[in-house]
């Protein structure tokens, strides 16, 4: 199994410091990645399969190793009541799909993140999304925190 779990802290959440120390870049995206989008990120990363880890509250992660991209997307949706990490092999990129379903995070090498953006795979801007009139108070503050925490440019 890959070492994607190093990106998850002891409370089962994505660790921005681990992203920074890996040399990866990351970007939050609105809502939830769809089945086809999960597959497309893997294809852009040059992966044919992925490890999927599901982090339930107070539980050890459940792991599916080397699942096909299609099966990885199916697992992500089936287990979506937990925090999900889809790690594309060989360890080039991953998606963090938290159980809140209000955002997800792409983590990868800076050049691949730019290619994903250029392909407009996830074209809805997270800042625009988090500033929407439908979010107010604590929810707006939470999403603005996600933007600050997970918008990471790799330090080369």
Secondary structure in CASP SS format (residue, H / E / C, confidence):
PFRMAT SS
TARGET T0000
AUTHOR 0000-0000-0000
METHOD secondary structure of the structure
MODEL  1
X C 1.00
X C 1.00
X C 1.00
X H 1.00
X H 1.00
X H 1.00
X H 1.00
X E 1.00
X C 1.00
X C 1.00
X C 1.00
X C 1.00
X C 1.00
X E 1.00
X C 1.00
X H 1.00
X H 1.00
X H 1.00
X H 1.00
X H 1.00
X H 1.00
X H 1.00
X C 1.00
X C 1.00
X E 1.00
X E 1.00
X E 1.00
X E 1.00
X E 1.00
X E 1.00
X C 1.00
X C 1.00
X C 1.00
X C 1.00
X H 1.00
X H 1.00
X H 1.00
X H 1.00
X H 1.00
X H 1.00
X H 1.00
X H 1.00
X H 1.00
X H 1.00
X C 1.00
X C 1.00
X C 1.00
X C 1.00
X E 1.00
X E 1.00
X E 1.00
X E 1.00
X E 1.00
X E 1.00
X E 1.00
X C 1.00
X C 1.00
X C 1.00
X C 1.00
X C 1.00
X C 1.00
X E 1.00
X E 1.00
X E 1.00
X E 1.00
X E 1.00
X E 1.00
X E 1.00
X H 1.00
X H 1.00
X H 1.00
X H 1.00
X H 1.00
X H 1.00
X H 1.00
X H 1.00
X H 1.00
X H 1.00
X C 1.00
X C 1.00
X C 1.00
X C 1.00
X E 1.00
X E 1.00
X E 1.00
X E 1.00
X E 1.00
X E 1.00
X C 1.00
X C 1.00
X C 1.00
X C 1.00
X E 1.00
X E 1.00
X E 1.00
X E 1.00
X E 1.00
X C 1.00
X C 1.00
X C 1.00
X C 1.00
X C 1.00
X E 1.00
X E 1.00
X E 1.00
X E 1.00
X E 1.00
X E 1.00
X C 1.00
X H 1.00
X H 1.00
X H 1.00
X H 1.00
X H 1.00
X H 1.00
X H 1.00
X H 1.00
X H 1.00
X C 1.00
X C 1.00
X C 1.00
X C 1.00
X C 1.00
X C 1.00
X C 1.00
X H 1.00
X H 1.00
X H 1.00
X H 1.00
X H 1.00
X C 1.00
X C 1.00
X C 1.00
X C 1.00
X C 1.00
X C 1.00
X H 1.00
X H 1.00
X H 1.00
X H 1.00
X H 1.00
X H 1.00
X H 1.00
X H 1.00
X H 1.00
X H 1.00
X H 1.00
X H 1.00
X H 1.00
X H 1.00
X C 1.00
X E 1.00
X C 1.00
X C 1.00
X C 1.00
X C 1.00
END
